[in-house]
Amino acid sequence: MNNQATRLIRLPEVLERTGYGKAWIYRLISEGRFPAPVKIGVRAVAFVESEVDEWIQSVIETSRNNVA
């Protein structure tokens, strides 16, 4: 098991970290291109911080590898 505590972040923080809007994040989720949120209540969701961080890192790496 992971010794590091798993942290959940809410949508406003995801938007701030990615620079994307809500609709675009949910479109990426529906296309399987962004980590899916987890339900934390009847009408509330959150994202696993480490999954979002890994996604951001993969976008950076892909971008840098595609620049000739």
N, CA, C and O atoms as a Maestro MAE file, in Angstrom:
{
 s_m_m2io_version
 :::
 2.0.0
}

f_m_ct {
 s_m_title
 :::
 protein
 m_atom[272] {
  # First column is atom index #
  i_m_mmod_type
  r_m_x_coord
  r_m_y_coord
  r_m_z_coord
  i_m_residue_number
  s_m_chain_name
  s_m_pdb_residue_name
  s_m_pdb_atom_name
  i_m_atomic_number
  :::
  1 25 0.839 -1.188 0.000 1 A "MET " " N  " 7
  2 3 0.000 0.000 0.000 1 A "MET " " CA " 6
  3 2 0.880 1.245 0.000 1 A "MET " " C  " 6
  4 15 2.007 1.218 0.494 1 A "MET " " O  " 8
  5 25 0.375 2.300 -0.540 2 A "ASN " " N  " 7
  6 3 1.099 3.558 -0.660 2 A "ASN " " CA " 6
  7 2 1.204 4.252 0.694 2 A "ASN " " C  " 6
  8 15 0.197 4.434 1.380 2 A "ASN " " O  " 8
  9 25 2.418 4.638 1.080 3 A "ASN " " N  " 7
  10 3 2.616 5.340 2.348 3 A "ASN " " CA " 6
  11 2 2.162 6.790 2.277 3 A "ASN " " C  " 6
  12 15 1.856 7.402 3.300 3 A "ASN " " O  " 8
  13 25 2.120 7.330 1.079 4 A "GLN " " N  " 7
  14 3 1.708 8.715 0.896 4 A "GLN " " CA " 6
  15 2 0.185 8.803 0.960 4 A "GLN " " C  " 6
  16 15 -0.518 7.993 0.356 4 A "GLN " " O  " 8
  17 25 -0.314 9.782 1.688 5 A "ALA " " N  " 7
  18 3 -1.759 9.956 1.823 5 A "ALA " " CA " 6
  19 2 -2.360 10.370 0.482 5 A "ALA " " C  " 6
  20 15 -1.801 11.199 -0.236 5 A "ALA " " O  " 8
  21 25 -3.504 9.780 0.159 6 A "THR " " N  " 7
  22 3 -4.219 10.147 -1.054 6 A "THR " " CA " 6
  23 2 -5.041 11.385 -0.756 6 A "THR " " C  " 6
  24 15 -5.792 11.427 0.218 6 A "THR " " O  " 8
  25 25 -4.893 12.392 -1.602 7 A "ARG " " N  " 7
  26 3 -5.606 13.649 -1.407 7 A "ARG " " CA " 6
  27 2 -6.608 13.822 -2.536 7 A "ARG " " C  " 6
  28 15 -6.300 13.576 -3.702 7 A "ARG " " O  " 8
  29 25 -7.801 14.244 -2.177 8 A "LEU " " N  " 7
  30 3 -8.832 14.540 -3.165 8 A "LEU " " CA " 6
  31 2 -8.910 16.038 -3.357 8 A "LEU " " C  " 6
  32 15 -8.838 16.804 -2.396 8 A "LEU " " O  " 8
  33 25 -9.058 16.452 -4.610 9 A "ILE " " N  " 7
  34 3 -9.196 17.872 -4.912 9 A "ILE " " CA " 6
  35 2 -10.502 18.087 -5.659 9 A "ILE " " C  " 6
  36 15 -10.958 17.223 -6.407 9 A "ILE " " O  " 8
  37 25 -11.083 19.233 -5.447 10 A "ARG " " N  " 7
  38 3 -12.368 19.549 -6.074 10 A "ARG " " CA " 6
  39 2 -12.145 20.194 -7.437 10 A "ARG " " C  " 6
  40 15 -11.029 20.581 -7.783 10 A "ARG " " O  " 8
  41 25 -13.219 20.302 -8.196 11 A "LEU " " N  " 7
  42 3 -13.151 20.798 -9.567 11 A "LEU " " CA " 6
  43 2 -12.486 22.166 -9.695 11 A "LEU " " C  " 6
  44 15 -11.665 22.336 -10.596 11 A "LEU " " O  " 8
  45 25 -12.793 23.157 -8.845 12 A "PRO " " N  " 7
  46 3 -12.131 24.453 -9.024 12 A "PRO " " CA " 6
  47 2 -10.600 24.363 -9.009 12 A "PRO " " C  " 6
  48 15 -9.929 25.087 -9.744 12 A "PRO " " O  " 8
  49 25 -10.055 23.486 -8.184 13 A "GLU " " N  " 7
  50 3 -8.597 23.322 -8.157 13 A "GLU " " CA " 6
  51 2 -8.101 22.632 -9.424 13 A "GLU " " C  " 6
  52 15 -7.034 22.969 -9.935 13 A "GLU " " O  " 8
  53 25 -8.868 21.673 -9.931 14 A "VAL " " N  " 7
  54 3 -8.508 21.013 -11.189 14 A "VAL " " CA " 6
  55 2 -8.489 22.041 -12.320 14 A "VAL " " C  " 6
  56 15 -7.574 22.047 -13.144 14 A "VAL " " O  " 8
  57 25 -9.493 22.901 -12.356 15 A "LEU " " N  " 7
  58 3 -9.559 23.935 -13.396 15 A "LEU " " CA " 6
  59 2 -8.361 24.866 -13.301 15 A "LEU " " C  " 6
  60 15 -7.775 25.239 -14.318 15 A "LEU " " O  " 8
  61 25 -7.999 25.238 -12.088 16 A "GLU " " N  " 7
  62 3 -6.857 26.130 -11.883 16 A "GLU " " CA " 6
  63 2 -5.553 25.462 -12.317 16 A "GLU " " C  " 6
  64 15 -4.717 26.088 -12.969 16 A "GLU " " O  " 8
  65 25 -5.385 24.205 -11.959 17 A "ARG " " N  " 7
  66 3 -4.145 23.494 -12.283 17 A "ARG " " CA " 6
  67 2 -3.983 23.247 -13.776 17 A "ARG " " C  " 6
  68 15 -2.871 23.309 -14.300 17 A "ARG " " O  " 8
  69 25 -5.089 22.966 -14.465 18 A "THR " " N  " 7
  70 3 -5.006 22.622 -15.886 18 A "THR " " CA " 6
  71 2 -5.147 23.832 -16.799 18 A "THR " " C  " 6
  72 15 -4.632 23.828 -17.917 18 A "THR " " O  " 8
  73 25 -5.832 24.854 -16.338 19 A "GLY " " N  " 7
  74 3 -6.116 25.998 -17.195 19 A "GLY " " CA " 6
  75 2 -7.297 25.753 -18.121 19 A "GLY " " C  " 6
  76 15 -7.598 26.587 -18.975 19 A "GLY " " O  " 8
  77 25 -7.966 24.622 -17.963 20 A "TYR " " N  " 7
  78 3 -9.122 24.287 -18.783 20 A "TYR " " CA " 6
  79 2 -10.409 24.691 -18.083 20 A "TYR " " C  " 6
  80 15 -10.424 24.937 -16.877 20 A "TYR " " O  " 8
  81 25 -11.486 24.755 -18.852 21 A "GLY " " N  " 7
  82 3 -12.804 25.036 -18.308 21 A "GLY " " CA " 6
  83 2 -13.517 23.750 -17.926 21 A "GLY " " C  " 6
  84 15 -13.092 22.652 -18.288 21 A "GLY " " O  " 8
  85 25 -14.604 23.906 -17.191 22 A "LYS " " N  " 7
  86 3 -15.380 22.761 -16.701 22 A "LYS " " CA " 6
  87 2 -15.868 21.872 -17.845 22 A "LYS " " C  " 6
  88 15 -15.725 20.651 -17.787 22 A "LYS " " O  " 8
  89 25 -16.436 22.476 -18.874 23 A "ALA " " N  " 7
  90 3 -16.979 21.695 -19.989 23 A "ALA " " CA " 6
  91 2 -15.884 20.890 -20.684 23 A "ALA " " C  " 6
  92 15 -16.106 19.740 -21.063 23 A "ALA " " O  " 8
  93 25 -14.712 21.484 -20.852 24 A "TRP " " N  " 7
  94 3 -13.621 20.788 -21.526 24 A "TRP " " CA " 6
  95 2 -13.107 19.623 -20.682 24 A "TRP " " C  " 6
  96 15 -12.815 18.555 -21.220 24 A "TRP " " O  " 8
  97 25 -12.993 19.815 -19.377 25 A "ILE " " N  " 7
  98 3 -12.567 18.731 -18.481 25 A "ILE " " CA " 6
  99 2 -13.548 17.562 -18.596 25 A "ILE " " C  " 6
  100 15 -13.128 16.414 -18.736 25 A "ILE " " O  " 8
  101 25 -14.848 17.846 -18.538 26 A "TYR " " N  " 7
  102 3 -15.831 16.764 -18.613 26 A "TYR " " CA " 6
  103 2 -15.863 16.111 -19.991 26 A "TYR " " C  " 6
  104 15 -16.172 14.925 -20.105 26 A "TYR " " O  " 8
  105 25 -15.551 16.862 -21.024 27 A "ARG " " N  " 7
  106 3 -15.448 16.258 -22.357 27 A "ARG " " CA " 6
  107 2 -14.262 15.289 -22.401 27 A "ARG " " C  " 6
  108 15 -14.383 14.178 -22.918 27 A "ARG " " O  " 8
  109 25 -13.123 15.713 -21.860 28 A "LEU " " N  " 7
  110 3 -11.954 14.833 -21.813 28 A "LEU " " CA " 6
  111 2 -12.250 13.569 -21.005 28 A "LEU " " C  " 6
  112 15 -11.828 12.474 -21.380 28 A "LEU " " O  " 8
  113 25 -12.978 13.725 -19.894 29 A "ILE " " N  " 7
  114 3 -13.356 12.564 -19.077 29 A "ILE " " CA " 6
  115 2 -14.217 11.608 -19.899 29 A "ILE " " C  " 6
  116 15 -13.994 10.397 -19.885 29 A "ILE " " O  " 8
  117 25 -15.205 12.154 -20.618 30 A "SER " " N  " 7
  118 3 -16.112 11.300 -21.400 30 A "SER " " CA " 6
  119 2 -15.379 10.578 -22.523 30 A "SER " " C  " 6
  120 15 -15.802 9.506 -22.955 30 A "SER " " O  " 8
  121 25 -14.280 11.162 -22.997 31 A "GLU " " N  " 7
  122 3 -13.473 10.543 -24.049 31 A "GLU " " CA " 6
  123 2 -12.399 9.620 -23.474 31 A "GLU " " C  " 6
  124 15 -11.640 9.009 -24.226 31 A "GLU " " O  " 8
  125 25 -12.330 9.518 -22.152 32 A "GLY " " N  " 7
  126 3 -11.327 8.673 -21.518 32 A "GLY " " CA " 6
  127 2 -9.934 9.262 -21.540 32 A "GLY " " C  " 6
  128 15 -8.948 8.536 -21.413 32 A "GLY " " O  " 8
  129 25 -9.842 10.581 -21.700 33 A "ARG " " N  " 7
  130 3 -8.546 11.250 -21.818 33 A "ARG " " CA " 6
  131 2 -8.162 12.047 -20.575 33 A "ARG " " C  " 6
  132 15 -7.147 12.743 -20.576 33 A "ARG " " O  " 8
  133 25 -8.964 11.950 -19.519 34 A "PHE " " N  " 7
  134 3 -8.677 12.644 -18.259 34 A "PHE " " CA " 6
  135 2 -9.171 11.748 -17.129 34 A "PHE " " C  " 6
  136 15 -10.179 11.059 -17.283 34 A "PHE " " O  " 8
  137 25 -8.472 11.750 -15.995 35 A "PRO " " N  " 7
  138 3 -8.891 10.886 -14.879 35 A "PRO " " CA " 6
  139 2 -10.322 11.176 -14.428 35 A "PRO " " C  " 6
  140 15 -10.705 12.330 -14.235 35 A "PRO " " O  " 8
  141 25 -11.087 10.130 -14.268 36 A "ALA " " N  " 7
  142 3 -12.478 10.266 -13.834 36 A "ALA " " CA " 6
  143 2 -12.541 10.677 -12.365 36 A "ALA " " C  " 6
  144 15 -11.687 10.289 -11.569 36 A "ALA " " O  " 8
  145 25 -13.557 11.464 -12.010 37 A "PRO " " N  " 7
  146 3 -13.721 11.848 -10.608 37 A "PRO " " CA " 6
  147 2 -14.292 10.697 -9.789 37 A "PRO " " C  " 6
  148 15 -14.793 9.714 -10.334 37 A "PRO " " O  " 8
  149 25 -14.207 10.839 -8.481 38 A "VAL " " N  " 7
  150 3 -14.818 9.877 -7.562 38 A "VAL " " CA " 6
  151 2 -15.943 10.581 -6.820 38 A "VAL " " C  " 6
  152 15 -15.833 11.758 -6.475 38 A "VAL " " O  " 8
  153 25 -17.023 9.852 -6.579 39 A "LYS " " N  " 7
  154 3 -18.146 10.434 -5.839 39 A "LYS " " CA " 6
  155 2 -17.776 10.528 -4.365 39 A "LYS " " C  " 6
  156 15 -17.302 9.561 -3.769 39 A "LYS " " O  " 8
  157 25 -17.997 11.697 -3.788 40 A "ILE " " N  " 7
  158 3 -17.731 11.877 -2.360 40 A "ILE " " CA " 6
  159 2 -19.003 12.244 -1.610 40 A "ILE " " C  " 6
  160 15 -18.980 12.489 -0.404 40 A "ILE " " O  " 8
  161 25 -20.099 12.279 -2.332 41 A "GLY " " N  " 7
  162 3 -21.390 12.590 -1.737 41 A "GLY " " CA " 6
  163 2 -22.471 12.405 -2.776 41 A "GLY " " C  " 6
  164 15 -22.198 12.000 -3.906 41 A "GLY " " O  " 8
  165 25 -23.690 12.701 -2.395 42 A "VAL " " N  " 7
  166 3 -24.819 12.531 -3.308 42 A "VAL " " CA " 6
  167 2 -24.650 13.395 -4.552 42 A "VAL " " C  " 6
  168 15 -24.896 12.939 -5.669 42 A "VAL " " O  " 8
  169 25 -24.231 14.641 -4.358 43 A "ARG " " N  " 7
  170 3 -24.075 15.558 -5.487 43 A "ARG " " CA " 6
  171 2 -22.678 16.145 -5.564 43 A "ARG " " C  " 6
  172 15 -22.495 17.241 -6.094 43 A "ARG " " O  " 8
  173 25 -21.701 15.437 -5.045 44 A "ALA " " N  " 7
  174 3 -20.344 15.976 -5.018 44 A "ALA " " CA " 6
  175 2 -19.343 14.958 -5.555 44 A "ALA " " C  " 6
  176 15 -19.439 13.760 -5.286 44 A "ALA " " O  " 8
  177 25 -18.390 15.463 -6.316 45 A "VAL " " N  " 7
  178 3 -17.299 14.632 -6.809 45 A "VAL " " CA " 6
  179 2 -15.981 15.333 -6.519 45 A "VAL " " C  " 6
  180 15 -15.934 16.541 -6.287 45 A "VAL " " O  " 8
  181 25 -14.925 14.551 -6.539 46 A "ALA " " N  " 7
  182 3 -13.577 15.086 -6.376 46 A "ALA " " CA " 6
  183 2 -12.653 14.256 -7.259 46 A "ALA " " C  " 6
  184 15 -13.031 13.196 -7.757 46 A "ALA " " O  " 8
  185 25 -11.457 14.750 -7.438 47 A "PHE " " N  " 7
  186 3 -10.470 14.077 -8.267 47 A "PHE " " CA " 6
  187 2 -9.302 13.658 -7.390 47 A "PHE " " C  " 6
  188 15 -8.962 14.345 -6.428 47 A "PHE " " O  " 8
  189 25 -8.688 12.527 -7.725 48 A "VAL " " N  " 7
  190 3 -7.511 12.070 -6.993 48 A "VAL " " CA " 6
  191 2 -6.333 12.933 -7.450 48 A "VAL " " C  " 6
  192 15 -5.971 12.935 -8.627 48 A "VAL " " O  " 8
  193 25 -5.748 13.658 -6.514 49 A "GLU " " N  " 7
  194 3 -4.699 14.624 -6.839 49 A "GLU " " CA " 6
  195 2 -3.551 13.986 -7.620 49 A "GLU " " C  " 6
  196 15 -3.080 14.560 -8.603 49 A "GLU " " O  " 8
  197 25 -3.102 12.821 -7.200 50 A "SER " " N  " 7
  198 3 -1.961 12.182 -7.868 50 A "SER " " CA " 6
  199 2 -2.292 11.821 -9.317 50 A "SER " " C  " 6
  200 15 -1.421 11.889 -10.183 50 A "SER " " O  " 8
  201 25 -3.537 11.439 -9.586 51 A "GLU " " N  " 7
  202 3 -3.937 11.117 -10.962 51 A "GLU " " CA " 6
  203 2 -3.932 12.366 -11.834 51 A "GLU " " C  " 6
  204 15 -3.505 12.320 -12.988 51 A "GLU " " O  " 8
  205 25 -4.404 13.476 -11.289 52 A "VAL " " N  " 7
  206 3 -4.400 14.738 -12.032 52 A "VAL " " CA " 6
  207 2 -2.962 15.181 -12.284 52 A "VAL " " C  " 6
  208 15 -2.626 15.610 -13.388 52 A "VAL " " O  " 8
  209 25 -2.114 15.077 -11.263 53 A "ASP " " N  " 7
  210 3 -0.706 15.455 -11.422 53 A "ASP " " CA " 6
  211 2 -0.022 14.605 -12.490 53 A "ASP " " C  " 6
  212 15 0.744 15.126 -13.301 53 A "ASP " " O  " 8
  213 25 -0.295 13.297 -12.492 54 A "GLU " " N  " 7
  214 3 0.284 12.408 -13.507 54 A "GLU " " CA " 6
  215 2 -0.210 12.782 -14.896 54 A "GLU " " C  " 6
  216 15 0.560 12.748 -15.856 54 A "GLU " " O  " 8
  217 25 -1.484 13.137 -15.014 55 A "TRP " " N  " 7
  218 3 -2.042 13.534 -16.308 55 A "TRP " " CA " 6
  219 2 -1.348 14.802 -16.805 55 A "TRP " " C  " 6
  220 15 -0.969 14.887 -17.973 55 A "TRP " " O  " 8
  221 25 -1.181 15.781 -15.926 56 A "ILE " " N  " 7
  222 3 -0.509 17.030 -16.302 56 A "ILE " " CA " 6
  223 2 0.911 16.727 -16.768 56 A "ILE " " C  " 6
  224 15 1.354 17.256 -17.787 56 A "ILE " " O  " 8
  225 25 1.625 15.883 -16.031 57 A "GLN " " N  " 7
  226 3 2.991 15.524 -16.406 57 A "GLN " " CA " 6
  227 2 3.029 14.836 -17.763 57 A "GLN " " C  " 6
  228 15 3.938 15.085 -18.555 57 A "GLN " " O  " 8
  229 25 2.053 13.972 -18.044 58 A "SER " " N  " 7
  230 3 2.034 13.277 -19.336 58 A "SER " " CA " 6
  231 2 1.768 14.249 -20.484 58 A "SER " " C  " 6
  232 15 2.313 14.084 -21.576 58 A "SER " " O  " 8
  233 25 0.937 15.258 -20.243 59 A "VAL " " N  " 7
  234 3 0.680 16.273 -21.268 59 A "VAL " " CA " 6
  235 2 1.961 17.046 -21.559 59 A "VAL " " C  " 6
  236 15 2.283 17.314 -22.716 59 A "VAL " " O  " 8
  237 25 2.687 17.402 -20.509 60 A "ILE " " N  " 7
  238 3 3.955 18.124 -20.678 60 A "ILE " " CA " 6
  239 2 4.944 17.272 -21.472 60 A "ILE " " C  " 6
  240 15 5.561 17.756 -22.421 60 A "ILE " " O  " 8
  241 25 5.093 16.009 -21.086 61 A "GLU " " N  " 7
  242 3 6.039 15.126 -21.768 61 A "GLU " " CA " 6
  243 2 5.660 14.911 -23.224 61 A "GLU " " C  " 6
  244 15 6.527 14.931 -24.098 61 A "GLU " " O  " 8
  245 25 4.380 14.707 -23.495 62 A "THR " " N  " 7
  246 3 3.917 14.521 -24.872 62 A "THR " " CA " 6
  247 2 4.195 15.762 -25.700 62 A "THR " " C  " 6
  248 15 4.651 15.666 -26.839 62 A "THR " " O  " 8
  249 25 3.923 16.918 -25.131 63 A "SER " " N  " 7
  250 3 4.146 18.174 -25.837 63 A "SER " " CA " 6
  251 2 5.621 18.362 -26.171 63 A "SER " " C  " 6
  252 15 5.968 18.758 -27.284 63 A "SER " " O  " 8
  253 25 6.466 18.081 -25.220 64 A "ARG " " N  " 7
  254 3 7.909 18.273 -25.432 64 A "ARG " " CA " 6
  255 2 8.483 17.244 -26.397 64 A "ARG " " C  " 6
  256 15 9.424 17.546 -27.131 64 A "ARG " " O  " 8
  257 25 7.939 16.052 -26.408 65 A "ASN " " N  " 7
  258 3 8.420 15.020 -27.329 65 A "ASN " " CA " 6
  259 2 7.965 15.270 -28.756 65 A "ASN " " C  " 6
  260 15 8.615 14.819 -29.699 65 A "ASN " " O  " 8
  261 25 6.855 15.984 -28.928 66 A "ASN " " N  " 7
  262 3 6.335 16.258 -30.267 66 A "ASN " " CA " 6
  263 2 6.930 17.507 -30.890 66 A "ASN " " C  " 6
  264 15 6.723 17.762 -32.076 66 A "ASN " " O  " 8
  265 25 7.667 18.291 -30.113 67 A "VAL " " N  " 7
  266 3 8.301 19.497 -30.642 67 A "VAL " " CA " 6
  267 2 9.622 19.088 -31.273 67 A "VAL " " C  " 6
  268 15 10.488 18.509 -30.619 67 A "VAL " " O  " 8
  269 25 9.760 19.400 -32.557 68 A "ALA " " N  " 7
  270 3 10.974 18.968 -33.264 68 A "ALA " " CA " 6
  271 2 12.067 19.994 -33.187 68 A "ALA " " C  " 6
  272 15 13.152 19.783 -33.731 68 A "ALA " " O  " 8
  :::
 }
 m_bond[271] {
  # First column is bond index #
  i_m_from
  i_m_to
  i_m_order
  :::
  1 1 2 1
  2 2 3 1
  3 3 4 2
  4 3 5 1
  5 5 6 1
  6 6 7 1
  7 7 8 2
  8 7 9 1
  9 9 10 1
  10 10 11 1
  11 11 12 2
  12 11 13 1
  13 13 14 1
  14 14 15 1
  15 15 16 2
  16 15 17 1
  17 17 18 1
  18 18 19 1
  19 19 20 2
  20 19 21 1
  21 21 22 1
  22 22 23 1
  23 23 24 2
  24 23 25 1
  25 25 26 1
  26 26 27 1
  27 27 28 2
  28 27 29 1
  29 29 30 1
  30 30 31 1
  31 31 32 2
  32 31 33 1
  33 33 34 1
  34 34 35 1
  35 35 36 2
  36 35 37 1
  37 37 38 1
  38 38 39 1
  39 39 40 2
  40 39 41 1
  41 41 42 1
  42 42 43 1
  43 43 44 2
  44 43 45 1
  45 45 46 1
  46 46 47 1
  47 47 48 2
  48 47 49 1
  49 49 50 1
  50 50 51 1
  51 51 52 2
  52 51 53 1
  53 53 54 1
  54 54 55 1
  55 55 56 2
  56 55 57 1
  57 57 58 1
  58 58 59 1
  59 59 60 2
  60 59 61 1
  61 61 62 1
  62 62 63 1
  63 63 64 2
  64 63 65 1
  65 65 66 1
  66 66 67 1
  67 67 68 2
  68 67 69 1
  69 69 70 1
  70 70 71 1
  71 71 72 2
  72 71 73 1
  73 73 74 1
  74 74 75 1
  75 75 76 2
  76 75 77 1
  77 77 78 1
  78 78 79 1
  79 79 80 2
  80 79 81 1
  81 81 82 1
  82 82 83 1
  83 83 84 2
  84 83 85 1
  85 85 86 1
  86 86 87 1
  87 87 88 2
  88 87 89 1
  89 89 90 1
  90 90 91 1
  91 91 92 2
  92 91 93 1
  93 93 94 1
  94 94 95 1
  95 95 96 2
  96 95 97 1
  97 97 98 1
  98 98 99 1
  99 99 100 2
  100 99 101 1
  101 101 102 1
  102 102 103 1
  103 103 104 2
  104 103 105 1
  105 105 106 1
  106 106 107 1
  107 107 108 2
  108 107 109 1
  109 109 110 1
  110 110 111 1
  111 111 112 2
  112 111 113 1
  113 113 114 1
  114 114 115 1
  115 115 116 2
  116 115 117 1
  117 117 118 1
  118 118 119 1
  119 119 120 2
  120 119 121 1
  121 121 122 1
  122 122 123 1
  123 123 124 2
  124 123 125 1
  125 125 126 1
  126 126 127 1
  127 127 128 2
  128 127 129 1
  129 129 130 1
  130 130 131 1
  131 131 132 2
  132 131 133 1
  133 133 134 1
  134 134 135 1
  135 135 136 2
  136 135 137 1
  137 137 138 1
  138 138 139 1
  139 139 140 2
  140 139 141 1
  141 141 142 1
  142 142 143 1
  143 143 144 2
  144 143 145 1
  145 145 146 1
  146 146 147 1
  147 147 148 2
  148 147 149 1
  149 149 150 1
  150 150 151 1
  151 151 152 2
  152 151 153 1
  153 153 154 1
  154 154 155 1
  155 155 156 2
  156 155 157 1
  157 157 158 1
  158 158 159 1
  159 159 160 2
  160 159 161 1
  161 161 162 1
  162 162 163 1
  163 163 164 2
  164 163 165 1
  165 165 166 1
  166 166 167 1
  167 167 168 2
  168 167 169 1
  169 169 170 1
  170 170 171 1
  171 171 172 2
  172 171 173 1
  173 173 174 1
  174 174 175 1
  175 175 176 2
  176 175 177 1
  177 177 178 1
  178 178 179 1
  179 179 180 2
  180 179 181 1
  181 181 182 1
  182 182 183 1
  183 183 184 2
  184 183 185 1
  185 185 186 1
  186 186 187 1
  187 187 188 2
  188 187 189 1
  189 189 190 1
  190 190 191 1
  191 191 192 2
  192 191 193 1
  193 193 194 1
  194 194 195 1
  195 195 196 2
  196 195 197 1
  197 197 198 1
  198 198 199 1
  199 199 200 2
  200 199 201 1
  201 201 202 1
  202 202 203 1
  203 203 204 2
  204 203 205 1
  205 205 206 1
  206 206 207 1
  207 207 208 2
  208 207 209 1
  209 209 210 1
  210 210 211 1
  211 211 212 2
  212 211 213 1
  213 213 214 1
  214 214 215 1
  215 215 216 2
  216 215 217 1
  217 217 218 1
  218 218 219 1
  219 219 220 2
  220 219 221 1
  221 221 222 1
  222 222 223 1
  223 223 224 2
  224 223 225 1
  225 225 226 1
  226 226 227 1
  227 227 228 2
  228 227 229 1
  229 229 230 1
  230 230 231 1
  231 231 232 2
  232 231 233 1
  233 233 234 1
  234 234 235 1
  235 235 236 2
  236 235 237 1
  237 237 238 1
  238 238 239 1
  239 239 240 2
  240 239 241 1
  241 241 242 1
  242 242 243 1
  243 243 244 2
  244 243 245 1
  245 245 246 1
  246 246 247 1
  247 247 248 2
  248 247 249 1
  249 249 250 1
  250 250 251 1
  251 251 252 2
  252 251 253 1
  253 253 254 1
  254 254 255 1
  255 255 256 2
  256 255 257 1
  257 257 258 1
  258 258 259 1
  259 259 260 2
  260 259 261 1
  261 261 262 1
  262 262 263 1
  263 263 264 2
  264 263 265 1
  265 265 266 1
  266 266 267 1
  267 267 268 2
  268 267 269 1
  269 269 270 1
  270 270 271 1
  271 271 272 2
  :::
 }
}
